[in-house]
Amino acid sequence: MQWIDGHLDLAYLVAEGRDLRVACPDARTACVSLPELRDARFDLVFATIFTEPGGMDDHGAASYGGIDDLDGAECAGQRQLDIYRQLEAEGELSIVHTVADLAASRSPPKIVLLMEGADPIRSPDDVASWFVHGLRLVGLTWAAGTRYAGGNHRLGPLTSLGVELITALDEHGIVHDASHLSDEAFDGLIEHARGPVVATHSNCRSLVNDYQRHLRDDQITEIARRDGMIGLNLLSKFLVGRGRASIGDCVAHVERVSEIMGHRRGVGLGSDMDGGFGPDALPEGLDHPTRLDALAEALGAAGWTDEDVEGFCHANWRRFLERTLPRA
């Protein structure tokens, strides 16, 4: 089965010292590299520019001084953009800018640039420059909050600057990623955004006890109303709360989201594999990219048609990108 993943922190892994050009030496401690993604038949991934204001977690190369550290945030984001540009120059991946790039004959994986935490964008006036370099999705915040919005750990609404940024993103056709927004900030995004809204790596809150990190049923309904997508996050504690999740737990989230949406066209993978946690935090049987076909088989066993399964694995994300990426 071919795959598209809605959320992988590739540049962050490089910034933390991993060489993505070679397979991980110990599959018990790490599982994401470009060779392994190719072996698992990943045609495309949403590759993040992930940054956070310092003080909440130790994310080293992704950190900057705080929400008022405009220079530090911009530099942290630019470093990760430069990583992708260097890997592209070496022929290891290709950055998707337009719909035509989706079908281009290039070595996989292709990547779509997703910013997780918008502080590297100094002001709404700088959106144009980031767009030129390939930025196509933006989440206003990671958990700790930004100058633009409250996050799921540091709660709060959109700021006035956040409202301005939403308008600038809409003007450039950049998709909004609602993952990590506080409930209040999510409501503000829905009020002000005119463009598409997705949640690249969020699960169903009614199935997991995790305050404001995952989606309420009405939030899922709103994303569906806007023809958006929701990517299944494979971190076990985001599937079952405590303990290690099973493939069946993954199926339960996918089916619940689809039930709320009223169709199966709005779900896909947003694994977040290696996103600050190791393979032992992934569900049993899904602790490596090459094992994801077991999830596709489980959906089939649950009564999904071949077309529905292909939709989850890759076709739903691809159709979404074909609708939202620039034509040229």
SULQUISUL-V715425 format. One record per pair of residues at least 12 apart in sequence whose C-alpha atoms are under 8 Angstrom apart, sorted by the first residue. I is the first residue (numbers start at 1). GAP is how many residues later the second one is. Records with the same first field share a line. If there is no record, write none. Layout:
BEGIN
I=GAP + GAP
END
This chain:
BEGIN
1=40 + 292 + 309 + 312
2=38 + 39 + 40 + 41 + 311 + 312
3=37 + 38 + 39 + 40 + 41 + 310 + 311
4=38 + 39 + 40 + 41 + 264 + 265 + 309 + 310 + 313 + 314
5=37 + 39 + 40 + 41 + 226 + 263 + 264 + 265 + 266 + 309
6=39 + 40 + 41 + 194 + 195 + 225 + 262 + 263 + 264 + 265 + 311
7=38 + 39 + 40 + 41 + 193 + 194 + 224 + 262 + 263 + 264 + 265
8=37 + 38 + 39 + 40 + 262 + 263 + 264 + 265 + 266 + 267
9=38 + 39 + 40 + 41 + 263 + 265 + 266
10=37 + 38
11=36 + 37 + 38 + 69 + 70 + 72 + 73
12=36 + 37 + 38 + 49 + 50 + 68
14=69
15=46 + 47 + 65
16=44 + 45
19=14
20=12 + 13 + 14 + 15
21=12 + 13 + 14 + 71
22=12 + 13
23=12 + 13
27=252 + 261
28=250 + 251 + 252
29=249 + 250 + 251
30=244 + 248 + 249
31=242 + 243 + 247 + 248 + 256 + 257 + 258
32=241 + 242 + 256 + 257
34=58 + 75
36=253 + 254
37=72 + 252 + 253
38=70 + 71
39=251
40=249 + 250 + 251 + 252
42=66 + 67
43=65 + 66 + 67
44=64 + 65 + 66 + 67 + 68
45=64 + 65 + 66 + 67
46=65 + 66 + 67 + 68
47=64 + 65 + 66 + 67
48=65 + 66 + 67 + 68
49=28 + 31 + 32 + 64 + 65 + 66 + 67
50=12 + 27 + 30 + 65 + 66 + 67
51=12 + 13 + 22 + 25 + 26 + 65 + 66 + 68 + 69 + 91
52=12 + 65 + 90 + 92 + 94
53=12 + 13 + 14 + 20 + 91 + 92 + 93
54=12
56=88
61=15
62=14 + 15
63=13
64=12
67=52 + 79 + 80
68=79
70=49 + 50 + 52
73=46 + 47 + 48
74=45 + 46 + 47 + 48
75=45
76=44
77=43
78=42
91=16
92=15 + 16 + 17
93=14 + 15 + 16 + 17 + 18
94=12 + 13 + 14 + 15 + 16 + 17
95=15 + 16 + 17 + 18 + 39
96=14 + 15 + 16 + 17 + 38
97=15 + 37 + 38 + 39 + 228 + 229
98=227 + 228 + 229 + 230
99=222 + 223 + 226 + 227 + 228 + 229
100=227 + 228
112=22 + 23 + 24
113=21 + 22 + 23 + 24
114=21 + 22 + 23 + 24 + 25
115=20 + 22 + 23 + 24
116=22 + 23 + 24 + 25 + 26
117=21 + 22 + 23 + 24 + 25 + 28 + 29
118=20 + 21 + 22 + 23 + 28 + 30
119=21 + 22 + 27 + 28 + 29
123=38 + 42
124=37 + 40 + 41 + 44 + 45
125=43
127=41 + 42 + 45
128=44
131=41 + 43
135=39
136=37 + 38 + 39 + 189
137=37 + 38 + 39 + 40
138=36 + 37 + 38 + 39
139=37 + 38 + 39 + 40 + 41
140=22 + 36 + 37 + 38 + 41
141=39 + 40
142=37 + 38 + 39
143=37 + 38
147=12 + 14 + 15
148=12 + 13 + 14 + 15 + 17
149=13 + 32 + 36
150=31 + 32 + 34 + 35
151=29 + 30 + 31 + 34
152=28 + 29 + 30 + 31 + 59 + 60 + 61
153=29
154=28
155=27 + 29
156=26 + 28 + 29
157=25 + 27 + 28 + 31
158=26 + 27 + 30 + 31
163=26 + 29
166=23 + 26 + 27
167=25 + 26
170=23 + 24 + 25
173=22 + 151 + 152 + 153
174=21
175=20 + 21 + 22 + 23 + 149
176=19 + 20 + 21 + 22
177=20 + 21 + 22 + 23
178=19 + 20 + 21 + 22
179=19 + 20 + 21 + 22 + 23 + 34 + 35
180=32 + 33 + 34
181=31 + 32
182=30 + 31
183=29
196=30 + 31 + 32 + 128
197=26 + 29 + 30 + 31 + 32
198=25 + 30 + 31 + 32
199=30 + 31 + 32
200=29 + 30 + 31 + 32 + 70
201=29 + 30 + 31 + 32 + 68 + 69 + 70 + 71
202=12 + 13 + 28 + 29 + 30 + 31 + 68
203=12 + 27 + 28 + 29 + 30 + 35 + 36 + 50
204=12 + 13 + 49 + 52 + 53
205=12
207=32 + 33 + 46
208=30 + 31 + 32 + 33
209=31 + 32
210=28 + 31
217=43
220=37 + 40 + 41
221=39 + 40
224=37 + 42
227=39
228=38 + 92
229=37 + 38 + 39 + 87 + 88 + 91
230=36 + 37 + 38 + 39 + 40
231=36 + 37 + 38 + 39 + 40
232=18 + 21 + 22 + 35 + 36 + 37 + 38 + 39
233=36 + 37 + 38 + 39
234=16 + 36 + 37 + 38 + 39 + 48 + 49
235=36 + 37 + 38 + 46 + 47 + 48
236=45 + 46 + 47
237=44
239=14
244=37 + 38 + 39 + 40
245=37 + 38 + 39
246=37 + 38 + 39
247=36 + 37 + 38 + 39 + 47 + 48 + 51
248=50
250=45
251=44 + 47 + 48
254=13
264=44 + 47 + 48
265=43 + 46 + 47 + 51
266=50
267=44 + 45 + 49
268=43 + 44 + 45 + 46 + 48 + 49
269=43 + 44
296=13 + 17
END
